[in-house]
């Protein structure tokens, strides 16, 4: 269960879902992915069947969901999923994300007596916006980091100022509406978290937050980092260039902090380039390009917009063409796939000292950390790598922190762990029946 599937949706949770679906199919599981698309010219809730592009044994049920994005319950979607449970009689349901879908899907699985697991790719269950970033209308720095969920605070900073009428006499009414809406939404997500048999945290950062701030029972919560198909990682062959090249990989979203990297560029001296890979967005990409265009001409010329890259050819397409990866996200992140992938390719990572990023990158060991949202701090770290290429090579050589040889977790071992957790979920469901 995931809110999008490649190639239509190509962010981290979607890529991970595709990887484990293929991995499970290879060891004999029957895998069906229940997911969504957004086609505004077709009816809502229309369902079509597909197969994974390279693994036909992975079947897809794709539901059209082009409208009502703020809703967290869709009774028609719940009904469709209930029918699928009757049709398939699955052994387990593995939820990856419910954003744009329906919290009722968890209740449908529970009512049908099907054990369930939920991978916590972000904070969506405990934060209506998913990333603890405030979405309010502001003249100061936008996308402020939130220190915790509160119904009134969520209404003020993430919903009322963006969705209210704007009529002064209606402000209290609008705010009260959204406060109640948030309260209902949070009660619903707490209820479904209770119904899930096993919750999987890909980082200790996320796991601790759900245990301490959301009250998830420790016996339900499991730490398990992501697994990767290491066949994608051929040996890296860095193409020799005169300039030191920094790379960015990711969708063009404010939370990813690409604007911080843009703002850091004028403070870096010497010969360097910044290559940007990732899916463009209709609103943020033009703003980023305009931000680059307003830099001094010699600085703006250092940016190269590379477009999307091949997931299976990431070493050739990306890592052979950079000297360091920059991950400048302004939210806590979880367990960023791109950090792992860079470490497997033995590329040093320069990232914000925040959340799951700092959990997987240790200062001076396999990368460098900078002050979150601070362009000058990032520039200082970029300069440090440029001035000492041998440092970049040394940091890159360490790889993943939590293995002796620096290799990231492989998909085969990860699938075996999922099998164990599936059995654990089935046992827990039997005990609670």
Secondary structure, DSSP 8 states (H G I E B T S, - for coil): --S--TTT--SHHHHHHHHHHHHHHHTT--EEEEEEE--TTS-TT-EEEEE-SS-TTEEEEEEE--S-TT-S--HHHHHHHHHHHHHH--SEEEE---TTS-THHHHHHHHTT-EEEEE-SSSTTTSTTSSSB-----SS-SS-B-SS--HHHHIIIIIIHHHS---GGGHHHHHHHHHHHHHHHHHHHHHHHHH-SEEEESSHHHHHHHHHHS---GGGEEE----B-GGG---------SSEEEEEES---GGGTHHHHHHHGGG--SSEEEEEES---TTHHHHHHHHHHTS-HHHHTTEEEEE---GGGHHHHTGGG-SEEEE--SS--SS-HHHHHHHHTT-EEEEESSHHHHHH--BTTTEEEE-TT-HHHHHHHHHHHHH-HHHHHHHHHH--TTSTT----BHHHHHHHHHHHHHHHHHHHHHH-
